[in-house]
Amino acid sequence: MSETGPAPAFRPAAAEALKNPQLRANFRRAMDGLMAKRAALFSDPVEWRDLRALGAAIRARTLARLPELLETLEKNCAANGIHVRWAETTGEANAIVLEILKKHGATRVVKGKSMVSEEMHLNDFLEERGIESLESDLGEYIIQLDGETPSHIIMPAIHKNKQQIAKLFGKKIREAKYTEDVDELTAIARRVLRKKFFEADAGISGVNFAVAETGTLCLVENEGNGRMSTHVPSVHIALMGIEKVVEKLEDVPPLYSLLTRSATGQVISTYFNMITGPRGPGEKDGPTEVHLVILDNERSRIFSDAELSATLRCIRCGACMNHCPVYTRIGGHAYQAVYPGPIGKILTPQTEGVARRHELVHASSLCGACVEACPVQIPIVELLVRLRREATHKEPGSTVLQAGEGRNRLEDAAWFFWEAAHRHPSLYRLMGFLATRLRRFLPSRLPVLSAWTWGSGGPQGPPPGSRLRATPRPAARTLHELARKDGVDDA
């Protein structure tokens, strides 16, 4: 569903990020480590090729039968005692969550990591209605303390170093002493969260895989907070997008292996939770009620396009971000979107509209590093090219949100004159003649070329205002004139 209000300005945000040496150093260090760990676990090219092909095939097969599998999931979840609700928009999903919480008189909620809840802006929604919603994932907890949004889909606080976190804890957590020891910082957060787990009236989580065959919800995590959020409170609410379903339980292991190795360079995560229903008779732990909220939020629109539906293969590993030369230099906040990086460049314009977020589809060199790293073979570069085209020209039968509405009058005029000049030789020669004769009147500093010719104060570049390159100027004579001068036939 398209957002309202002014469109986020990606270019100025990216320029500001490039001027932050600490931010760039934090990301460079983190990305180098993640890429090295992943490369070590995929060192066998044959295994990588085969496992990747299997993962892509599983996701493609799932999408080919998506409506049927979602109905099967609902039926089997219901048979297991899980209450299934459907939401077309994030507003509907928020209303469903609020309804469940009000029914149980819940005023305190703990959350495991969930990107769908970020799409819903669920924390803000609940806080505005008097319900405390506390993130229990350490990275999410850190950025919630600082009033920020995640900068990475796997490691939300990756843009911060331990010194910044130490200062934040000392300022925000009562009786927390300043320390830069990572274990002590983790222990400080754990003491706060442990108490909250037992005080919470409900727990909210995401879903990594939902198995249609068995009605099982699978959660991948490393800290145990997901298990505490889903098992300690009496009510568990799971949130998932429609694409998270898989057909069979046997589909999970290869996807799980691809996810953990691609995301954090682990053979397997510390915890893998499989939830198939509420607490049964005689069981000592677990919630007494489990609710599953399945969100669309323009995914059906994406699914309806044979080419763009590949976007929905994503298993949210973040590998494309870790290898992207744009993301690794500006970080996630510059995108001003729930999903940053390459996957965000193709997903966000499709959910919010290409007119609103057309800057994102151009925020790529099309180098293909993301495609090479993607464990389920999403053709991100091809989809970016398609969305660039759809932003300015609505193709017949297009399903892209706001297709053709991202046109720029100045750009249209520039291309109109460019086309006219190349269609009419006489006009082309006239423009060449004027460019060569008027070259001396070209100012030494052109605003449109300022980023190319003048320094911007980047951490590794010259000081602001220093000259980087000469302003391009037309030649003194056209090629045709030079050819005629040398007696060459230019016909």
C-alpha positions as CSV (number, residue, x, y, z in Angstrom):
1,M,0.0,0.0,0.0
2,S,1.5,3.3,-1.0
3,E,2.5,5.7,1.8
4,T,1.2,9.2,2.2
5,G,3.2,12.4,2.7
6,P,6.3,13.7,0.9
7,A,8.6,11.1,-0.6
8,P,11.8,10.4,1.3
9,A,14.8,12.1,-0.3
10,F,17.4,9.4,-0.8
11,R,20.1,11.4,-2.5
12,P,20.6,14.0,0.3
13,A,20.5,11.3,3.0
14,A,23.1,9.3,1.1
15,A,25.3,12.4,0.8
16,E,25.1,13.0,4.5
17,A,26.0,9.4,5.3
18,L,29.1,9.6,3.1
19,K,30.3,12.5,5.2
20,N,30.1,10.4,8.4
21,P,33.5,8.7,8.8
22,Q,32.4,6.8,11.9
23,L,29.4,5.3,10.2
24,R,31.4,4.3,7.2
25,A,34.1,2.7,9.4
26,N,31.5,0.8,11.4
27,F,29.9,-0.6,8.3
28,R,33.2,-1.4,6.5
29,R,34.4,-3.4,9.5
30,A,31.1,-5.3,9.9
31,M,30.6,-6.0,6.2
32,D,34.2,-7.3,5.8
33,G,33.7,-9.7,8.7
34,L,30.3,-11.0,7.4
35,M,31.5,-11.5,3.9
36,A,34.6,-13.4,5.1
37,K,32.5,-15.7,7.3
38,R,30.0,-16.4,4.5
39,A,32.8,-17.1,2.0
40,A,34.4,-19.6,4.3
41,L,31.2,-21.6,4.7
42,F,30.5,-21.6,0.9
43,S,34.1,-22.4,-0.1
44,D,33.0,-25.4,-2.2
45,P,31.6,-23.9,-5.4
46,V,29.8,-27.1,-6.4
47,E,28.0,-27.2,-3.0
48,W,27.1,-23.5,-3.3
49,R,25.8,-24.0,-6.8
50,D,23.7,-27.1,-6.0
51,L,22.3,-25.8,-2.7
52,R,21.5,-22.4,-4.2
53,A,19.7,-24.1,-7.1
54,L,17.7,-26.2,-4.7
55,G,16.8,-23.1,-2.6
56,A,15.7,-21.2,-5.7
57,A,13.6,-24.2,-6.9
58,I,11.9,-24.6,-3.5
59,R,11.0,-20.9,-3.5
60,A,9.8,-21.0,-7.1
61,R,7.7,-24.1,-6.5
62,T,6.1,-22.4,-3.4
63,L,5.3,-19.3,-5.4
64,A,3.8,-21.3,-8.2
65,R,1.2,-22.7,-5.7
66,L,1.0,-19.8,-3.3
67,P,-2.8,-19.4,-3.0
68,E,-3.3,-23.1,-2.5
69,L,-0.5,-23.4,0.0
70,L,-1.8,-20.5,2.1
71,E,-5.2,-22.2,2.3
72,T,-3.5,-25.4,3.4
73,L,-1.5,-23.6,6.0
74,E,-4.6,-22.0,7.4
75,K,-6.4,-25.3,7.5
76,N,-3.6,-27.1,9.3
77,C,-2.8,-24.3,11.7
78,A,-6.5,-24.2,12.7
79,A,-6.4,-27.9,13.2
80,N,-3.4,-27.4,15.5
81,G,-5.3,-24.8,17.6
82,I,-3.7,-21.7,16.0
83,H,-6.0,-18.8,15.2
84,V,-5.3,-17.5,11.7
85,R,-6.2,-14.0,10.6
86,W,-5.7,-12.3,7.3
87,A,-4.7,-8.6,6.7
88,E,-4.6,-6.9,3.3
89,T,-2.9,-3.8,4.6
90,T,-0.7,-2.9,7.5
91,G,-3.5,-0.9,9.0
92,E,-5.7,-4.0,9.1
93,A,-2.8,-6.0,10.6
94,N,-2.4,-3.4,13.4
95,A,-6.1,-3.4,14.1
96,I,-6.1,-7.2,14.4
97,V,-3.1,-7.2,16.8
98,L,-4.8,-4.5,18.9
99,E,-8.0,-6.4,19.0
100,I,-6.3,-9.5,20.3
101,L,-4.4,-7.5,23.0
102,K,-7.5,-5.7,24.1
103,K,-9.4,-9.0,24.4
104,H,-6.8,-10.2,26.9
105,G,-6.4,-6.8,28.7
106,A,-2.7,-6.8,27.6
107,T,-0.8,-3.6,28.4
108,R,2.8,-4.9,28.1
109,V,4.2,-6.8,25.1
110,V,7.6,-8.3,24.4
111,K,8.6,-8.7,20.7
112,G,11.0,-11.0,19.0
113,K,12.6,-9.7,15.8
114,S,10.0,-9.2,13.0
115,M,10.5,-7.3,9.8
116,V,6.7,-7.5,9.2
117,S,6.1,-5.6,12.4
118,E,8.5,-2.9,11.1
119,E,6.4,-2.7,8.0
120,M,3.4,-2.1,10.3
121,H,5.2,0.4,12.5
122,L,3.7,-1.7,15.2
123,N,5.6,-0.3,18.2
124,D,4.5,3.2,17.5
125,F,1.0,2.1,16.8
126,L,0.8,0.3,20.2
127,E,2.6,3.0,22.2
128,E,0.0,5.6,20.9
129,R,-2.7,3.4,22.4
130,G,-1.1,3.0,25.8
131,I,0.5,-0.5,25.2
132,E,4.2,-0.9,26.0
133,S,5.9,-2.8,23.3
134,L,9.5,-3.8,24.1
135,E,12.0,-5.2,21.5
136,S,13.8,-8.2,23.0
137,D,16.3,-8.8,20.3
138,L,19.5,-7.2,21.5
139,G,20.0,-5.2,18.3
140,E,16.4,-4.1,18.1
141,Y,16.5,-3.2,21.8
142,I,19.5,-1.0,21.3
143,I,17.9,1.0,18.4
144,Q,14.6,1.2,20.3
145,L,16.4,2.8,23.2
146,D,17.9,5.3,20.8
147,G,14.7,6.0,18.9
148,E,16.0,4.7,15.6
149,T,14.8,2.2,13.0
150,P,16.8,-0.9,11.9
151,S,19.7,-0.3,9.5
152,H,20.0,-3.9,8.5
153,I,17.3,-6.7,8.3
154,I,19.5,-9.2,10.3
155,M,21.7,-6.9,12.5
156,P,19.5,-3.9,13.2
157,A,22.2,-2.0,15.2
158,I,25.1,-2.8,12.9
159,H,25.7,0.9,12.4
160,K,26.8,1.4,16.0
161,N,30.1,0.4,17.6
162,K,30.6,-0.7,21.2
163,Q,31.6,2.8,22.4
164,Q,28.3,4.3,21.1
165,I,26.3,1.5,22.7
166,A,28.1,1.9,26.0
167,K,27.2,5.6,26.0
168,L,23.6,4.8,25.1
169,F,23.2,2.3,27.9
170,G,24.8,4.6,30.4
171,K,22.3,7.3,29.4
172,K,19.1,5.3,29.0
173,I,19.3,2.4,31.5
174,R,19.0,3.1,35.2
175,E,22.1,2.0,37.3
176,A,24.0,0.9,34.2
177,K,27.7,1.6,34.6
178,Y,29.7,2.7,31.6
179,T,31.6,-0.2,30.1
180,E,32.9,-1.1,26.7
181,D,33.1,-4.8,27.5
182,V,30.7,-6.6,25.1
183,D,29.8,-9.3,27.5
184,E,29.0,-6.8,30.3
185,L,26.9,-4.7,27.9
186,T,25.0,-7.9,26.9
187,A,24.4,-8.8,30.6
188,I,23.0,-5.3,31.2
189,A,20.4,-5.7,28.5
190,R,19.7,-9.3,29.6
191,R,18.9,-8.1,33.2
192,V,16.3,-5.6,31.8
193,L,14.8,-8.0,29.3
194,R,14.5,-11.0,31.7
195,K,12.2,-9.1,34.0
196,K,10.1,-7.9,31.0
197,F,9.6,-11.4,29.7
198,F,7.8,-12.4,32.9
199,E,5.9,-9.2,33.2
200,A,4.6,-9.2,29.6
201,D,0.9,-10.0,28.9
202,A,1.6,-11.1,25.3
203,G,4.5,-11.9,23.0
204,I,4.9,-11.0,19.4
205,S,7.2,-12.6,16.9
206,G,7.9,-12.9,13.2
207,V,8.0,-16.1,11.1
208,N,10.9,-17.3,9.0
209,F,9.1,-20.3,7.5
210,A,5.5,-21.4,7.8
211,V,5.1,-25.1,6.8
212,A,1.7,-25.7,5.0
213,E,2.0,-29.5,5.3
214,T,2.1,-29.4,9.1
215,G,0.9,-26.0,10.1
216,T,4.2,-25.3,11.8
217,L,5.7,-21.8,12.4
218,C,9.5,-21.8,12.3
219,L,11.6,-19.1,13.9
220,V,15.4,-18.7,13.5
221,E,17.4,-16.8,16.2
222,N,20.6,-16.7,18.2
223,E,19.8,-15.1,21.5
224,G,16.9,-17.1,23.0
225,N,14.8,-14.0,23.1
226,G,12.5,-15.4,20.4
227,R,11.8,-18.5,22.5
228,M,11.2,-16.4,25.6
229,S,8.8,-14.1,23.7
230,T,6.8,-16.9,22.3
231,H,6.8,-19.3,25.3
232,V,6.6,-17.2,28.5
233,P,3.6,-14.9,27.9
234,S,0.2,-16.5,27.8
235,V,-0.6,-15.1,24.4
236,H,1.7,-15.4,21.3
237,I,1.0,-13.4,18.1
238,A,3.0,-14.4,15.1
239,L,3.3,-12.0,12.1
240,M,4.2,-13.1,8.5
241,G,4.0,-12.0,4.9
242,I,2.2,-14.3,2.5
243,E,5.5,-15.3,0.9
244,K,6.9,-17.0,4.0
245,V,4.9,-20.2,3.5
246,V,6.7,-23.4,2.3
247,E,5.1,-26.6,1.1
248,K,6.7,-29.3,3.1
249,L,8.7,-29.8,6.3
250,E,11.5,-31.2,4.1
251,D,11.8,-27.8,2.3
252,V,13.0,-26.2,5.5
253,P,16.5,-27.7,6.1
254,P,18.0,-26.4,2.8
255,L,16.5,-23.0,3.2
256,Y,17.6,-22.9,6.8
257,S,21.1,-23.8,5.8
258,L,21.2,-21.1,3.1
259,L,19.7,-18.5,5.5
260,T,22.1,-19.0,8.4
261,R,25.3,-19.3,6.3
262,S,24.3,-16.3,4.1
263,A,23.2,-14.1,7.0
264,T,25.8,-14.5,9.7
265,G,28.3,-17.1,8.5
266,Q,26.9,-19.8,10.8
267,V,26.4,-23.4,9.9
268,I,23.4,-23.3,12.1
269,S,21.8,-20.7,14.4
270,T,21.8,-21.1,18.2
271,Y,18.0,-21.6,18.3
272,F,15.5,-23.0,15.9
273,N,12.0,-22.8,17.2
274,M,9.1,-24.9,15.7
275,I,5.7,-23.9,16.9
276,T,2.7,-26.1,16.0
277,G,0.1,-24.9,18.5
278,P,-0.6,-23.6,22.0
279,R,0.3,-25.3,25.2
280,G,-1.3,-28.8,25.4
281,P,-2.8,-30.6,28.4
282,G,0.0,-31.6,30.8
283,E,2.6,-29.3,29.2
284,K,4.4,-27.0,31.6
285,D,5.2,-24.1,29.3
286,G,4.1,-22.3,26.2
287,P,1.3,-19.9,25.5
288,T,-2.3,-20.8,26.0
289,E,-3.3,-19.0,22.8
290,V,-1.4,-18.7,19.5
291,H,-2.5,-16.3,16.8
292,L,-1.1,-16.1,13.2
293,V,-1.6,-12.8,11.3
294,I,-0.8,-13.2,7.6
295,L,-0.1,-9.8,5.8
296,D,-0.4,-9.0,2.2
297,N,0.7,-5.3,1.9
298,E,0.9,-5.3,-1.9
299,R,2.5,-8.8,-2.1
300,S,-0.4,-10.1,-4.1
301,R,0.2,-7.4,-6.7
302,I,3.8,-8.4,-6.9
303,F,2.8,-12.1,-7.1
304,S,0.6,-11.4,-10.1
305,D,3.5,-10.4,-12.3
306,A,5.4,-13.3,-13.7
307,E,8.7,-11.5,-13.7
308,L,8.5,-9.3,-10.5
309,S,7.1,-12.2,-8.4
310,A,10.8,-13.4,-8.1
311,T,11.0,-10.6,-5.5
312,L,9.0,-12.8,-3.1
313,R,11.6,-15.6,-3.2
314,C,13.6,-13.6,-0.6
315,I,14.4,-15.4,2.7
316,R,15.6,-12.2,4.4
317,C,19.2,-13.2,4.8
318,G,20.7,-9.8,4.1
319,A,23.5,-11.2,2.0
320,C,22.7,-8.8,-0.8
321,M,23.2,-5.9,1.5
322,N,26.5,-7.2,2.8
323,H,27.9,-7.3,-0.7
324,C,26.4,-4.1,-2.1
325,P,28.9,-1.3,-2.8
326,V,26.2,1.3,-2.3
327,Y,24.7,-0.1,1.0
328,T,28.1,-0.8,2.6
329,R,29.1,2.9,2.1
330,I,26.0,4.7,3.2
331,G,24.3,2.2,5.6
332,G,20.6,1.4,5.9
333,H,19.1,4.6,7.3
334,A,19.9,6.5,4.1
335,Y,17.2,4.5,2.3
336,Q,14.5,5.6,4.8
337,A,12.8,2.3,4.2
338,V,12.0,-0.8,6.2
339,Y,14.0,-2.9,3.7
340,P,17.3,-1.2,2.7
341,G,19.9,-2.4,0.3
342,P,19.3,-4.3,-3.0
343,I,16.2,-6.2,-1.8
344,G,14.8,-2.9,-0.6
345,K,15.4,-1.3,-4.0
346,I,13.1,-3.7,-5.7
347,L,10.6,-4.4,-2.8
348,T,10.0,-0.8,-1.5
349,P,9.1,0.8,-4.8
350,Q,6.6,-2.1,-5.4
351,T,4.9,-1.7,-2.0
352,E,5.0,2.1,-1.8
353,G,4.9,3.0,-5.5
354,V,7.6,3.7,-8.1
355,A,6.6,7.4,-8.3
356,R,7.2,7.8,-4.6
357,R,10.4,5.7,-4.4
358,H,11.9,5.9,-7.9
359,E,15.2,7.2,-6.5
360,L,15.8,3.7,-5.0
361,V,15.7,1.9,-8.3
362,H,18.4,4.2,-9.6
363,A,20.6,3.7,-6.4
364,S,22.6,0.9,-8.0
365,S,25.5,0.5,-10.3
366,L,24.0,-2.7,-11.6
367,C,27.2,-4.5,-10.8
368,G,25.5,-7.7,-9.9
369,A,27.2,-8.4,-6.6
370,C,23.8,-8.8,-5.0
371,V,22.8,-11.4,-7.6
372,E,25.9,-13.4,-7.1
373,A,25.4,-13.4,-3.3
374,C,21.6,-14.2,-3.3
375,P,21.1,-17.7,-2.0
376,V,17.8,-18.1,-3.9
377,Q,18.9,-16.5,-7.2
378,I,16.7,-13.4,-7.3
379,P,17.6,-11.5,-10.5
380,I,17.8,-8.2,-8.7
381,V,19.6,-6.4,-11.5
382,E,16.9,-7.4,-14.1
383,L,14.1,-6.3,-11.8
384,L,15.8,-3.0,-11.1
385,V,16.0,-2.3,-14.9
386,R,12.3,-3.3,-15.2
387,L,11.3,-1.0,-12.4
388,R,13.4,1.9,-13.8
389,R,11.5,1.5,-17.1
390,E,8.1,1.2,-15.3
391,A,8.8,4.3,-13.3
392,T,8.5,6.5,-16.4
393,H,6.5,4.4,-18.8
394,K,3.6,2.2,-17.9
395,E,3.8,-0.9,-20.0
396,P,0.6,-2.7,-21.2
397,G,-0.9,-4.8,-18.5
398,S,1.5,-3.5,-15.9
399,T,0.8,-4.4,-12.3
400,V,3.5,-2.0,-10.9
401,L,2.1,0.4,-8.3
402,Q,2.1,4.0,-9.7
403,A,3.7,2.8,-13.0
404,G,4.5,5.7,-15.3
405,E,4.0,8.3,-12.6
406,G,7.7,8.9,-11.9
407,R,8.3,11.0,-15.0
408,N,10.3,14.2,-14.7
409,R,9.4,17.1,-17.1
410,L,12.9,18.4,-17.3
411,E,14.2,14.9,-18.0
412,D,11.5,14.4,-20.6
413,A,12.5,17.7,-22.3
414,A,16.1,16.8,-22.3
415,W,15.4,13.5,-24.0
416,F,13.0,15.1,-26.5
417,F,15.8,17.5,-27.7
418,W,18.4,14.7,-27.7
419,E,16.1,12.6,-29.9
420,A,15.3,15.5,-32.2
421,A,19.0,16.3,-32.6
422,H,19.9,12.7,-33.5
423,R,16.9,12.4,-35.9
424,H,17.8,15.6,-37.9
425,P,21.4,16.0,-39.1
426,S,21.0,19.7,-39.7
427,L,19.9,20.3,-36.1
428,Y,22.7,18.1,-34.8
429,R,25.3,20.1,-36.8
430,L,23.8,23.4,-35.5
431,M,24.0,22.3,-31.9
432,G,27.6,21.1,-32.4
433,F,28.6,24.4,-34.0
434,L,27.0,26.4,-31.1
435,A,28.7,24.2,-28.5
436,T,32.1,24.7,-29.9
437,R,31.7,28.5,-30.5
438,L,30.2,29.3,-27.1
439,R,32.5,27.1,-25.0
440,R,34.4,30.1,-23.7
441,F,31.3,31.3,-22.0
442,L,30.8,28.1,-20.0
443,P,31.2,28.9,-16.2
444,S,34.0,27.1,-14.4
445,R,31.6,25.7,-11.9
446,L,28.3,24.1,-13.0
447,P,25.8,23.2,-10.2
448,V,24.7,20.2,-12.2
449,L,28.3,18.8,-12.3
450,S,29.3,20.0,-8.8
451,A,29.5,16.4,-7.4
452,W,31.9,15.5,-10.2
453,T,34.1,18.5,-10.2
454,W,34.2,19.7,-6.6
455,G,34.9,17.9,-3.2
456,S,32.1,17.2,-0.8
457,G,34.1,16.7,2.3
458,G,34.0,12.9,2.4
459,P,36.1,11.1,5.0
460,Q,38.7,9.9,2.5
461,G,38.4,12.8,0.0
462,P,39.7,16.3,-0.3
463,P,38.2,19.1,1.9
464,P,34.8,20.6,1.0
465,G,35.1,23.0,-1.9
466,S,38.4,21.7,-3.3
467,R,38.7,21.0,-7.0
468,L,38.6,17.4,-8.0
469,R,38.2,17.4,-11.8
470,A,38.1,20.0,-14.5
471,T,34.7,21.0,-15.8
472,P,34.0,19.2,-19.0
473,R,34.1,21.6,-22.0
474,P,33.2,21.0,-25.7
475,A,36.1,20.8,-28.1
476,A,37.2,23.9,-30.0
477,R,36.0,22.3,-33.3
478,T,33.5,19.5,-34.1
479,L,34.7,16.2,-35.5
480,H,33.1,17.0,-38.8
481,E,35.1,20.2,-39.1
482,L,38.4,18.5,-38.1
483,A,37.7,15.8,-40.7
484,R,37.1,18.3,-43.5
485,K,40.2,20.2,-42.5
486,D,42.3,17.1,-43.0
487,G,40.5,16.4,-46.3
488,V,38.5,13.4,-45.1
489,D,35.0,13.0,-46.5
490,D,32.6,13.2,-43.6
491,A,29.5,12.5,-45.6
